[in-house]
Amino acid sequence: MDLTALIGTVAGVAGTAVGFLQWWDSRRSGPRSPAAATGAVPLLTEFTVLAPEARVRGHARPLVDRTAELHALRAGMRGHAPVLVVEGFSGVGKTALVAALCRLHARSHRVRWVFCAEKAQTLNLRSLALALSYDTELAGARELALVVGGSDAGGDRLQDALAAFLAANPVLLVLDDFHTVRDPALVAWARRTAHTEGRSTVVLTSRRHLREIPRTADTPWIELRGLAEQDARQLLVRCGLRLPDATLDAVWRRAGEGNPQALTLFAGQATLTRPEVLAVDLSAQRDDLNAWIGPIYDSLDPAQRTVLKAAAFVYEAAAPELVAELTGDDETPRLLAELEARFLLGRTEAGFELHSSVRDHVDARLTDEDRELFAARLTRWYRSRAREVFLDGLGADEPSYGLVYLESFPDYVAAEDRHIRLVDDLLDRLADTGRPLPAGARILVLGAGHGTHDAGFVKHGLDVTDLDIQPEIAALGERRALRLAGRVRYVVADMTRGLPDEVQEASMDAVFNIGSSFGYEDADDDNAAVFRTAAAALKPGAPFVFEYVNGPHWEHRRVQRQIDTTVLPDGAERTEYSITDPTTATSLTAVRLRRPDGSGGWFRHFMHYYRLPQVLAMMERAGLREEAVFGVRGGRVRGPFDEAESEAMVVIATRAQG
């Protein structure tokens, strides 16, 4: 399988929203997740409250015709309705309907999707605005980010900024299960949005009537109901089930007068049991699909349950070979076919997927042992694919981390004002802790890259020594340093192997390791060696400043995978393939660059995501004593570190005296 075939298999056709692995990612700002450039397809992220538009369930098989409702929603968008509302009970098809709307408008709008029920703990007005601001190609994104990052961000000011951002950009924002939102500010913003005009449309889905949202002529309101009895009969026929009138009437009434998902589950159960017998004991709880899923799950044999658990754990449309890898069962293809025949999962272009109600029911049956086993096998499979398919398919392209990285992420490289602001903040925090750096102070920057932050240091009159392992990057940095009044010199060395000859021990007034330039070694001790190098360079009592991504802020309980293709402003195409495994707190990323002339390059890197206690323990063993810890929010170093909220950590430590 070549690279094109791989992307076609797991990502589907661009713009069609098929397959969960199509992670159009408006990545967080920072050296490992720069803002994506404009491309021909919508960009989405899962590393915040946003989710991929393709991560929807229940639309693999078009068993229910919702043409009229879809037409009404499209008419609302053509009329520039600021808010669309879709209400209905669980299983009636709200998500599938809105997913169809998103597919139709994927090229004209930036689709953004939030599964509110899943993000209930972290979803609020601020987190939503922050997530939307990461797409720096959209008008007003920077201004929105500044408001979010401000210490006085809240209430009216944040609502104004978010309203201005959406008014200026064609965004299709879906807030699925909006009735689960807990943040009053977010509800107030949605109510206000119903009265505004702009280029964006917000779609709210809910299982109950949204009294908080005004019902106006400008707000199309779709209430999805169950199927009429005749339509229910047709659905069951399409599922291969024909019922006598009396049985159909009983099933239809028990299924909330035609709940499509309940009817489909009944059809799956009726493949092994006479429908007339099943109809006698059917649940009448249309809003509790667990009562319909439980009996069919309990009827499965152990091998079928294992396959279904594996498919639920993957959480996305999964290729048969991936499910087989997780189960370790050669009979997996047969078992998948059996489960498909019982309508517990469906086949799409991207693989097998579960309706959200089935997935959640099965996910609740997973034990800790199941999760650990599946996570280990899933990570192994995707890393194998990254090596065997993605990297081996690169042909004669030259592997070069440094220069290809800089060429691949021009937005990050060009954002010098952001890098200067970070340095300003870090030096302010040093002053706050009683360790200001005077002009002329000598500093060492470990993992300096091409001198990303040098302009900020030189602005404050500091003498900078940059250390980086890549000669071509150092050469580029030296050329950039010519405009910095000779205050920067470069040393090519590995920061995990101690001080090079060019840097004397105990000679530095401060050492910096910032921009998350840490954690790239396989072994923990090799990563901790960076702190030993820093301690060796510092004068006694001098500060070490460490800025590093907050692992738990990015972490999810499921393995995260993505393929992301972006067209850059110069016409080059950047493709990223990455996997993040929360069970080991590691990630593997490969990036391929294809230029318009056909030439290209690639690089890959491995990264650990350490928690703050692990970082502090490593520092202590290296002879560095913690002095203060700050948090990064909205790209600014503000306030104390919060593991749940901070995007990154900033640790100020000092070398022990004597």
PyMOL commands that set and color helices and strands:
alter all, ss='L'
color gray80, all
select helices_A, chain A and resi 3-11+67-78+94-104+125-133+141-149+155-168+178-180+184-193+229-238+245-254+260-269+275-280+290-298+302-314+320-327+332-341+356-363+368-394+401-408+410-414+416-432+454-459+471-484+524-537+551-554+612-621
alter helices_A, ss='H'
color red, helices_A
select strands_A, chain A and resi 83-87+110-115+171-176+201-206+221-223+346-348+351-353+398-399+442-446+463-468+488-492+510-513+543-549+560-567+573-581+586-594+600-608+624-633+636-640+648-655
alter strands_A, ss='S'
color yellow, strands_A
deselect
rebuild
show_as cartoon
